[in-house]
Amino acid sequence: MSVSWWVWALLMLAIAAMLAVDLFLHRDNHVIGFREAAIWSGIWIAAGLLFGVTLWAWQGGDVAGTYFAGYLIEKALSIDNVFVFAMIFAYFGVPAAYQHKVLFWGVIGALVFRLAFIFVGAELLETFFWTAYLFGAFLIVTAYKMAFRHDEQTPPDRNPVVRLVRRLVPTEPVYHGDRFLTQVDGRRVATLLFVVLIAVETTDLIFAIDSVAAILAITTSTFIVWTANAFAILGLRSLYFCLAGLLRRFVHLHYGLAVLLAFAGIKLILSETPVGKLPIPVTLGVIVATIAVSIAWSLRSTSARAETRQPSQLP
């Protein structure tokens, strides 16, 4: 799907406008409650769905179906981001009032970095057919790690980039309000909130490799891949505040995400064989069914555990 430069420009302006509105409404660094997060999640999801409907009217059902498949898989994978962001915030003891600001700038960084990944990945797949096998194998290996080594988490302060920043940039080990940089004894220093932002950005870069490769398994159209990523990421902050208190319920979700990554890897490999690309309805069906089953399995398991922990009541 080839798109004119002015369509790209219009889309970028629309996303910038939405981000500006979000920043303006949250300029006071208040604590985001569940109700506010749920409303904003609904707004971002509606924006993503409306864009898909617009694509349907503009380019037809096949293009719109491809977008929705990419959007769903990115939205599902973003839930795993939420797990890690919650761990980072808890590890560094980030005050709830400042978490939105970190996620806001983290989203902007994610949009920029993923755009670069998408163009490079799409160009490689279009130019060298064998990269489909490499990306497919990478997704399958990542799926295995997510399914069976999901609990192996590296402490955020051992992140190589975070350690490098602390070594190169004078850093205060405390928070100075919502500032990323501040003045101490006449010199400019980074605050602990800046270190948290670096941890969030580098973590998202790692997730970006998985998610971009997974969507490229569906289509190599840079416009579709980036818009699916963008609209899913725009709702990441609201999704975090909606799910932060419910993450303990999604105990089996990582198995579903692993299935989606493995499916994307196999789909990418098959695209360079006589089998060819799988139909979009099949892809959408697998994505929706996998997400639904893994969430239902998680909720049922945690509900059963809660019931067994309740003390028995005597008649």
N, C-alpha and C positions, 0 to 999 in steps of 0.2 A: 504494500500500500504506500504510494508516494503522496506526500503532503507538501503543499506550498509553504514557503517561509513565513508568509503572513498568518497562516493557521497556527504554526508554532508560536509566533509572536503573540497572537491573540490568546492562546492557551497560557503562555507564561505570564501575561498581564493579569489574566483571570486568577491564576494561582497566587500571584503576588498580592492581588487585592484581597483575596480570602485570608492570606497570612497576615496582612496589615490589619484587617478587621479583628482577627483573633488576638493579635498583639495589643491592639488598642483596648479591647475589652478586658484584658488580663494585665493591664499595666500596673495595677496596685498590688500584685503578688499575693492575692488572697488564696486561702486553701480551697482547692477544688473539691466540692462535695459530689456525692453520687448523682444527685438529681441534675446538677449543672453538667456533669460529665456525660450523663445519658442523653441530655438534650443536644449537646454538641456532637456526640457520636451519631445521633440521628441525622443531624444536619450534614455531617461529612459523608455518611453513607448515602443519604439522599442525593448529594452532589455527585458521588461516584456513579450511582444508578442513573441519574439524569443524563450524565455524559454518555453512558452506554446506550440509552434510548436515543440520544442525539446521533450517535454513530449509526444506529439501526436505520434511522430516517435518512441519513446522509450517504452511508456506504452499503447498507444492506445487512441482512441477518448474519451472514458468515463472519463479517468483520466485527459486528457487535458481539457475537458469540465468542469469538476469540478474545475480545477485550474482557468480557465477563469471566471467562475461564482464568485469564491472567490476574484479574482483580481478586477473584475468590482465593486463588492459591497464595497470592501475596498477603491478603488479609488474614488467612489462616496462619501463615508463617510469622506474621507480625505478633501473634499472640505469644510466640516463643521469645520475641524481643522483650515483651512485657515482663516475662519471668526474670530475665537477666537485668533489666532496668530496675526492677524492684530489689534485686539482690545488691546492685550497685548503690542505690539510694540507702538501703539499710546498712550496708557495710560502712559507708562514709557518714552515716547519720545526717543525711540532707534534710533540713527542715521542710515540712510539707508545703509551706508557702513559696519555696524557691524551686520546687520540682518542675512546675510548669515551664519556668523560664529555661531551665536546662533542656527539657524536651523540645521546646520551641526552636532553639538554636540547633539542637541535634537534628531536628527534622529538616531544617534548611541545609545543613551539611549533607544529610542523607540524599536530598533531592539532587544536589550538585554532583556528589560522588557517583550516585547510581546512573546519572545521565552519561557520565564518562564510561562506566562499566558497560552500559547498554550498547553504546556506539562501537566500542572496541569488540565486545562479544559478538554482536550482529555481523560486523565486518569479517571477523574470523570465520564464522559459520558460513557466510556467503562465499568467501574466497577459498577456504581450505575445507573440503568435505570431511576430512579426518578429525577436525576439531569437534565434530558432533560426538565421536566416540570418546574423546577425552572428557568433554563436558558431561556426557552421559555416565561414564565411569566415575567421575568425581561426585556426581549427585548420588549414585548408588552407594559409594563409600560413605558419604555424608549421612545418608539415610541409616546405614548400619550404626554409625556412631551415635546418631540421635536416638535410635531405638534401644541400644544396649550400653551406651556410655554417657547417657544424658546427665547423670548426676555428677560427672567429673567436671567441676567448675574451678577455674583458676581465680584466686582472689584478685579483685580489681587493681590493687596496688602493685601486683606482680605483672601487670600488663606491660610489655616492653615499651610501648609508646608512652604510657603514663610515667614509667621510670625515667625515660629519656627526657620528658618535659621537666620533671622535677630536678633532673641533673643540670639541664641547660638554662632553665628559667628560675629566677629566685621566687620561691613559693612560700606563702604563709600557711601553716598547718591548721588554720582556723577560718571560719566564715566571717566575711565583712558585709553583712546584709546580703543583697542579691548581686553584689559586684563580682565580676570575673577578674578584674584588675583593680589595684588600689595603691595608695601612696603610704609607705612606712619609712619613717626616718629620712624623708626626702627622696626616696627611690621608688621606682615603679616595680611592683611585685604582683605575681599571680596569687589569687586566693584559692582556698580549698575547693570552692565551687567551680573554678576553672579546671582543676584536676578532674573533678567529677564529669564535666563536659567532655574532656578528652577521653575519659574512660567510656562514656556513652557513644561518642563518635567512632572510636576504634572498634568497639563491639558491633556497632551497626555496619561497619565496613565488612566485618567477617560475615554477618548475616546477609549482606548485600550480594556477596559472591554466590551464596546458595540460591537466594530468591531470584536474582536476575537470570542465573543459569536455568532455573526451573521454568521461568516464563519464556525464555528463548527456546525451550523445548516445544512450546506451543506455537510461537511465531517469531520470525526474525524482523518483523516490522518495528523499527525503532520507535515510531509514533505510538503504536499500540502498547508496546512493552513499557515505555516510559510513562504513559498516561495511566496504565494499570498500577504501576508502582507509585506514581505521584498521588493518585486519589486514595490508595490504601494507606500510604504513609501520612497523608494529611490528617487522617483520623487516629493516628497512633497515640497522640497525647491523651485524647479523650478516652480512647480504649484503655489506656493504662489506668486512669483514675476510675473507670468503670469496673475493671477486673482486678485491681490491686488487692482488694480484700477477698476476692473469690478464687485466687490462683490455686489455693490449696485444694480446691474441688476438682481441678482439671488434671488429675493424677495420671491419666492414660493418654492425654492429648498428644504427647510426644510420639507415641506409636502411630497415631494418625498422620502427623506431620512427616514421620519417616516414610510411611507408605506413599504419601504424595511426592516426596523427593525421589523415591525409588521409581515411582510411576513416571515422573518427568524424565528421569535418566533413561529408562527403557524406551520411552516415547521418542526421545532425542536420537537414540541409537537406531531405532526402527526407521526413522525418517530417512536414513541413508542406506536402507536395504530395500529389496523389492516390495516389502510390506508398505512402505511409504508412511506418510503422516496419518495418524488416527483421526477419525472424524471429530469435529468439535463437540457435537452432542455427547459422544462417548466420553470425551475428556471432562466436560461439565458434569456428567453423571457420576463419574469416578470421584471428582473433587467434592461434590456436594455430599455424596453417600459416605465418603471417608470422614469428612469433618463431622457429620451428624452422628455417625456410629461412635467415633472416639469421644465426643462430648457426652453423648448419652451413657456410654460405658463408664466414663469418669464420674458423672453425677450419680449414677446408680451405685457404684462402688463406694463412694464417699458417704452416701445416704445410708447404705447398709452398715458401714463402720460406725457411723454416728449412733445408729439404733442399738448396736451391740454394746456400745460404751455406756448407754443409759442404765442407771441402776434399776433393777427389777422392783416393781411396786407390789407390796403385799395387799391382798384383798381386804 
